[in-house]
Amino acid sequence: MADTLIELNLSGRAEKTDQAQLAYVRKQFLRSCLLEWYFWDAASRQLTWDDFDKLAFKNDGSGLL
């Protein structure tokens, strides 16, 4: 589904890029979307950095990042 939502149109540059690089760019784009979502969600809930640390970087692999 992410492939259908993300279209890379960089004046033909994406057409010349290999699949590994495109996958990397998609991953980074989606990660930046997650971080932006977390920023606005945290702002609306008035979370602190300690909350971010607990929620985003859980050591058991269930964290946001």
Stockholm file with secondary structure:
# STOCKHOLM 1.0

chainA/1-65         MADTLIELNLSGRAEKTDQAQLAYVRKQFLRSCLLEWYFWDAASRQLTWDDFDKLAFKNDGSGLL
#=GR chainA/1-65 SS CHHHHCCCCSTTTGGGSCHHHHHHHHHHHHHHHHHHHHHHHHHHHTCCHHHHHHHHCCTTTTSCC
#=GC SS_cons        CHHHHCCCCSTTTGGGSCHHHHHHHHHHHHHHHHHHHHHHHHHHHTCCHHHHHHHHCCTTTTSCC
//
